[in-house]
Amino acid sequence: MSEAEVAWPDYDMIETPQELRVWLLRLGKAVTEGRLVQHNTDDFDVTKFKPGDPWPSDIIVCNFSDSRNSYRLAVETYHGAGGTWGKIA
């Protein structure tokens, strides 16, 4: 199964800054390739995030969709408390 065919998880915990960086880079690639659409880019555009960049804000909330589902990434970066990726019902 190619990366384009892999379904996004319904829910995932993001517990460390490294996990968040991996998520942001993966999401940026998916948006660039057209596999996901990011709906709110005013505060933070995942396609512009690069390895080593500082966090864009203390709280990151981004909404995405693919051809079947809508998702939300919500993370608190200031205290490193982590966050979640999840399907929006």
Wavefront OBJ file of the C-alpha trace (Angstrom):
o trace
v 0.000 0.000 0.000
v 1.474 3.361 -0.988
v 1.691 6.331 1.390
v -1.079 8.002 -0.622
v -3.409 5.093 0.173
v -2.679 4.932 3.902
v -5.607 6.167 5.974
v -4.987 8.807 8.618
v -5.598 7.531 12.153
v -8.904 8.416 13.822
v -7.023 9.491 16.951
v -3.429 9.807 18.104
v -1.740 11.347 21.149
v 1.218 13.645 20.532
v 3.315 13.447 23.679
v 6.713 14.952 22.856
v 8.112 17.857 20.841
v 9.810 15.328 18.532
v 6.480 13.601 17.835
v 4.963 16.993 17.010
v 7.794 17.802 14.582
v 7.251 14.461 12.829
v 3.507 15.141 12.590
v 3.998 18.672 11.230
v 6.470 17.515 8.584
v 4.237 14.593 7.567
v 1.175 16.836 7.358
v 3.077 19.464 5.379
v 4.151 16.835 2.860
v 0.601 15.477 2.563
v -0.809 18.972 1.946
v 1.885 19.743 -0.636
v 1.149 16.469 -2.431
v -2.603 17.114 -2.394
v -3.489 14.189 -0.115
v -4.798 16.555 2.582
v -6.232 20.061 2.538
v -5.450 22.448 5.400
v -8.442 24.713 6.047
v -7.003 27.341 8.375
v -3.632 28.693 7.267
v -3.890 32.244 8.664
v -2.043 31.415 11.889
v 0.139 28.542 10.708
v 0.673 26.888 7.334
v 2.104 23.376 7.798
v 3.668 23.444 4.328
v 6.057 26.164 5.513
v 7.285 24.339 8.638
v 10.856 23.045 8.275
v 13.002 20.850 10.548
v 14.567 22.990 13.250
v 11.993 25.794 12.988
v 10.744 27.226 16.292
v 7.132 26.584 17.220
v 4.887 29.104 15.477
v 2.873 29.788 18.649
v 2.097 28.445 22.124
v -0.979 26.667 20.820
v -1.346 25.088 17.384
v -4.810 24.195 16.114
v -5.123 23.152 12.465
v -8.018 21.590 10.579
v -7.527 19.241 7.640
v -9.555 17.018 5.357
v -9.014 14.295 2.824
v -11.560 12.854 0.422
v -13.396 11.045 3.233
v -12.844 12.704 6.610
v -12.038 15.894 8.495
v -9.333 16.048 11.179
v -7.980 18.419 13.816
v -4.450 18.774 15.160
v -4.502 20.534 18.551
v -1.255 20.936 20.488
v 0.007 23.073 23.377
v 3.697 23.831 22.760
v 4.550 26.308 25.538
v 4.743 23.799 28.399
v 5.308 20.789 26.163
v 2.041 19.270 27.343
v 1.434 17.684 23.958
v -1.829 17.328 22.165
v -3.902 15.254 19.804
v -4.675 14.436 16.214
v -8.226 13.282 15.680
v -11.094 12.773 13.317
v -13.802 15.424 13.569
v -17.242 13.827 13.788
l 1 2 3 4 5 6 7 8 9 10 11 12 13 14 15 16 17 18 19 20 21 22 23 24 25 26 27 28 29 30 31 32 33 34 35 36 37 38 39 40 41 42 43 44 45 46 47 48 49 50 51 52 53 54 55 56 57 58 59 60 61 62 63 64 65 66 67 68 69 70 71 72 73 74 75 76 77 78 79 80 81 82 83 84 85 86 87 88 89
